[in-house]
Amino acid sequence: MGYRVVVVGATGNVGREMMNILAEREFPCDEIAAVASPRSQGIEVEFGDTGRMLKVQNIENFDFTGWDIALFAAGSGPTKVHAPRAASQGCVVIDNSSLYRMDPDVPLIVPEVNPDAIDGYVKKNIIANPNCSTAQMVVALKPLHDAARIKRVVVSTYQSVSGAGKQGMDELFEQSRNIFVGDGNAPVKFTKQIAFNVIPHIDSFLDDGSTKEEWKMVVETKKIVDPKIKVTATCVRVPVFVGHSEAINLEFEREISAEQAQDALREAPGVMLVDKREDGGYVTPIECVGDGATFVSRVREDPTVENGLSLWCVSDNLRKGAALNAVQIAELLGRRHLKKG
């Protein structure tokens, strides 16, 4: 006996990836519904590679009564309206937007890192999925924190344009083409030209000079891993279609060697250690596309601080950073709370 599952935002990049992963991982669905905004009503979307086509239903009048799980990939606006409605109708919401992440009554979950926190979902019937850049980082941090207790994190991100949705991917493609043929390349989605450039600005600016994306990495890491960890982040958009990369510097309470860190990472769930000190002995974003792992490379000791390490972390932001993590939360929820049969 399986679950009745709704994918909200089924026509977007993350929503489509959610359906791909549900099919790929053979999530036990007795029934699945594709739901999106009124303008997408009637469009057909494929459920993974099954050949099964689903007709998109209108979120405005969709009744969540009798459905078990709703995976939301619709953005904060529609989520604010419809997630509480779904939750009140008895459907557990797993939300990919930023809306509920810092709500003390909503668990923020990365299953490899803080699975026990999911038990708090009963307060609002809602579970939050973290920011894409946070999700991959905490998977890499957890085994190291367990081994030597992390005091401080300094992270610089190299985030792909797919993190800004289809519009971001289209803009990179069109600008790159236009530059080669001599056409105009004025930015629309981004604040500056993204083709052959990097932009140290993701989301809106805050009063202290940081951006909201950087703030998310700070507060979400504290909520998921340990509130005592100090985090500072610089988030940068780069001309890569899919796959976020991060250069992470860590300071620990206890001594930990690069070899000990490699051993801990090698055994950690969700982590793939690829760390050969030779040409090509590391993972780049183009190589992680379509994979669910968080890849870690370039693990080395930092002699400028006591008990310091540096590493390189890469993951497919549409999968572990969004859709895969949401499906893994659904699997965890099923094992712990919504057992069928």
C-alpha positions in Angstrom: 0.0 0.0 0.0 1.5 3.3 -1.1 0.9 7.1 -0.6 -1.1 9.7 -2.4 1.4 12.4 -3.4 1.0 15.9 -4.8 3.7 17.8 -6.6 3.0 21.5 -6.4 4.9 23.6 -9.0 5.1 20.6 -11.2 5.9 22.6 -14.4 9.1 24.2 -13.0 12.7 23.0 -12.9 12.5 21.7 -9.4 8.9 20.3 -9.7 9.8 18.3 -12.7 13.0 17.0 -11.0 10.8 16.0 -8.0 8.7 13.8 -10.3 11.8 12.4 -11.9 13.3 11.4 -8.6 10.0 10.0 -7.2 9.9 7.7 -10.2 13.7 7.0 -10.2 13.7 6.0 -6.5 10.4 4.1 -6.9 8.7 6.0 -4.1 5.6 4.1 -3.2 2.9 6.2 -4.8 -0.5 4.8 -5.2 -1.5 8.1 -6.9 0.3 11.2 -7.9 -1.1 14.6 -8.9 0.7 17.4 -10.8 -0.4 20.8 -9.6 0.6 24.3 -10.7 -0.7 27.8 -11.2 -3.8 28.5 -13.3 -1.8 29.4 -16.4 -0.4 25.9 -16.5 -3.7 24.1 -16.0 -4.2 21.3 -18.6 -0.5 21.1 -19.6 0.8 17.5 -19.6 4.0 16.6 -17.7 5.7 13.2 -17.6 6.2 11.3 -14.4 9.9 10.6 -14.7 10.8 8.3 -17.5 7.8 6.1 -17.0 6.0 7.3 -20.1 3.0 8.2 -17.8 1.7 11.7 -18.5 -0.1 13.7 -15.9 -2.4 16.6 -16.6 -1.6 19.6 -14.5 -4.3 20.7 -12.1 -5.1 24.2 -10.9 -3.7 24.9 -7.4 -6.4 27.5 -6.8 -9.1 24.8 -6.5 -7.2 21.7 -5.7 -8.5 19.8 -2.7 -5.7 18.2 -0.6 -8.1 16.2 1.6 -7.2 12.5 1.4 -3.7 13.2 0.1 -0.7 12.1 2.2 2.2 14.3 1.2 2.5 17.5 -0.9 5.9 18.4 -2.2 5.9 22.2 -2.8 8.2 23.8 -5.4 6.0 26.8 -6.1 7.9 29.7 -4.5 7.0 31.7 -1.3 4.0 33.5 -2.7 1.8 30.6 -3.6 3.2 28.5 -0.7 2.1 31.1 1.8 -1.5 30.8 0.6 -1.7 27.1 -0.2 0.7 25.2 2.2 -1.3 26.0 5.3 -4.5 25.1 3.5 -3.0 21.7 2.5 -1.7 21.1 6.0 -5.1 21.9 7.5 -6.7 19.4 5.2 -4.4 16.6 6.6 -1.8 16.6 4.0 1.9 16.8 5.2 3.6 19.6 3.3 7.3 19.4 2.4 8.2 22.9 1.3 11.2 23.9 -0.9 10.7 27.7 -0.5 12.3 29.8 2.2 9.0 30.7 3.8 9.0 28.3 6.8 12.7 27.5 7.2 13.3 29.6 10.3 9.8 29.0 11.8 10.6 27.4 15.2 7.5 25.1 14.8 8.7 23.8 11.4 11.6 21.3 11.3 14.3 22.1 8.7 15.6 18.7 7.5 18.5 17.2 5.7 17.9 13.5 6.3 21.6 12.6 6.5 22.2 15.3 9.1 19.3 15.8 11.5 16.7 13.1 10.8 15.3 13.1 14.4 14.2 16.7 14.0 11.4 15.6 11.6 9.3 14.5 14.6 8.4 18.1 15.1 6.4 18.3 11.9 3.2 17.5 13.9 3.0 21.1 15.2 2.1 22.6 11.8 2.0 19.6 9.5 4.8 21.3 7.5 8.5 20.4 6.9 11.0 22.8 5.4 13.6 22.0 2.8 16.8 24.1 3.2 18.4 26.4 0.8 20.3 24.6 -2.0 23.7 25.9 -1.0 23.1 25.1 2.7 21.9 21.5 1.9 25.1 20.3 0.3 27.3 22.1 2.8 25.8 20.6 5.9 26.0 17.1 4.4 29.8 17.6 4.2 30.0 19.3 7.6 28.1 16.8 9.7 30.7 14.0 9.8 33.4 16.5 10.5 31.4 18.2 13.3 30.8 14.8 14.9 34.6 14.1 14.7 36.0 17.3 16.1 33.3 19.9 16.7 33.3 22.8 14.2 33.7 26.3 15.7 33.7 28.4 12.6 32.8 28.1 8.9 34.0 30.5 6.1 32.3 29.6 2.8 32.5 31.1 -0.6 29.9 29.7 -3.1 30.0 29.4 -6.9 26.3 28.9 -7.6 24.9 27.9 -11.0 22.2 29.9 -12.8 19.6 27.1 -12.5 19.4 28.3 -8.9 17.5 31.2 -10.3 15.1 29.0 -12.3 14.5 28.6 -16.0 14.9 32.3 -16.6 18.4 32.2 -15.3 19.4 29.3 -17.5 17.8 31.0 -20.5 19.7 34.2 -19.8 23.1 32.5 -19.7 22.4 30.7 -22.9 21.1 33.7 -24.8 23.9 36.0 -23.6 26.6 33.5 -24.5 25.1 33.1 -28.0 24.6 36.9 -28.4 28.2 37.6 -27.5 29.5 35.3 -30.2 27.2 36.7 -32.9 27.6 40.4 -31.8 24.0 40.9 -30.6 23.0 42.8 -27.4 23.4 41.1 -24.1 21.7 43.4 -21.6 20.9 41.6 -18.3 17.2 40.9 -17.4 17.1 38.2 -14.7 20.5 39.1 -13.2 21.8 42.5 -12.1 24.8 42.2 -14.4 25.9 40.2 -17.4 26.3 36.6 -16.3 27.9 35.1 -19.4 31.7 35.0 -19.0 31.3 36.8 -15.7 30.6 36.2 -12.0 28.2 38.2 -9.9 28.8 38.5 -6.1 25.1 39.0 -5.4 22.3 36.5 -4.9 19.0 37.6 -3.5 18.4 41.0 -1.9 20.8 43.0 0.2 20.4 43.3 3.9 21.3 46.3 6.2 24.6 44.8 7.3 25.8 44.5 3.7 25.3 40.7 3.3 22.7 39.3 1.0 19.7 37.2 2.0 21.3 34.1 0.4 24.3 34.5 2.6 22.1 35.1 5.7 20.2 31.8 4.8 23.5 29.8 4.9 24.3 31.2 8.3 21.0 30.7 10.1 20.0 27.4 8.4 23.4 25.8 9.2 22.9 26.8 12.8 19.4 25.3 12.9 20.3 22.1 11.1 23.7 21.3 12.6 24.5 23.3 15.7 23.5 26.8 16.9 27.0 27.4 18.3 28.7 27.2 14.9 29.8 30.6 13.6 29.3 31.0 9.8 30.2 33.7 7.3 29.4 33.3 3.6 30.0 35.0 0.3 27.5 33.8 -2.3 28.4 34.2 -6.0 26.5 33.5 -9.2 28.7 31.9 -11.9 28.1 31.0 -15.6 27.4 27.3 -15.0 24.0 25.8 -15.9 23.7 23.2 -13.1 25.7 22.4 -10.0 26.8 24.5 -7.1 30.4 24.5 -5.8 31.7 25.7 -2.5 35.1 26.5 -1.1 34.8 25.9 2.7 37.3 26.7 5.4 36.7 25.2 8.8 38.0 25.8 12.3 37.5 23.0 14.9 37.5 22.8 18.7 39.7 19.6 18.5 42.6 18.6 16.4 41.7 16.8 13.2 44.1 15.9 10.4 43.3 15.9 6.7 43.5 12.1 6.7 41.1 11.8 9.6 38.7 14.1 7.9 38.9 12.1 4.7 38.2 8.9 6.6 35.1 10.5 8.3 33.9 11.8 4.9 34.5 8.5 3.2 32.1 6.8 5.5 29.4 9.5 5.7 26.0 9.0 4.2 25.3 11.2 1.2 29.0 12.1 0.7 31.2 10.9 -2.1 34.9 11.7 -1.4 36.9 12.1 -4.6 40.3 13.5 -3.4 43.3 12.6 -5.4 46.2 15.1 -5.3 46.8 15.0 -9.1 45.5 16.6 -12.2 41.7 16.0 -12.4 41.6 14.3 -9.0 38.6 16.4 -7.9 35.0 16.9 -8.9 33.7 19.9 -10.9 30.0 20.9 -11.3 29.6 19.5 -14.8 30.5 16.1 -13.4 27.9 16.1 -10.6 24.9 16.8 -12.8 22.3 14.1 -12.4 23.9 12.6 -9.3 22.4 12.7 -5.8 25.7 12.8 -3.9 27.5 15.7 -2.3 31.1 15.4 -3.7 34.0 16.5 -1.5 37.5 17.1 -2.8 40.7 19.1 -2.0 40.7 18.2 1.7 43.7 19.8 3.3 44.9 21.3 6.6 44.9 25.1 7.0 48.1 26.1 8.9 46.9 29.7 9.4 44.5 28.7 12.3 44.6 26.2 15.0 42.7 23.0 14.0 41.9 24.3 10.6 40.8 22.5 7.4 39.9 23.6 3.9 37.8 21.6 1.3 35.9 21.8 -2.0 32.2 20.7 -2.1 30.1 20.2 -5.3 26.5 19.0 -5.8 23.7 19.1 -8.3 21.6 21.9 -6.8 18.4 20.7 -8.5 18.7 17.3 -6.9 20.4 17.3 -3.4 19.9 21.1 -3.2 16.1 20.8 -3.8 14.2 17.9 -5.3 16.2 14.9 -4.0 16.3 16.3 -0.5 12.5 16.8 -0.5 11.9 13.2 -1.7 14.4 11.9 0.9 12.4 13.8 3.6 9.2 12.1 2.3 10.9 8.8 2.6 12.0 9.5 6.1 8.5 10.7 7.0 7.1 7.5 5.7 9.5 5.3 7.6 9.0 7.2 10.9 5.4 8.4 10.9 3.2 7.6 7.8 3.8 3.9 7.6 1.5 2.1 5.2 0.4 -1.5 5.0 
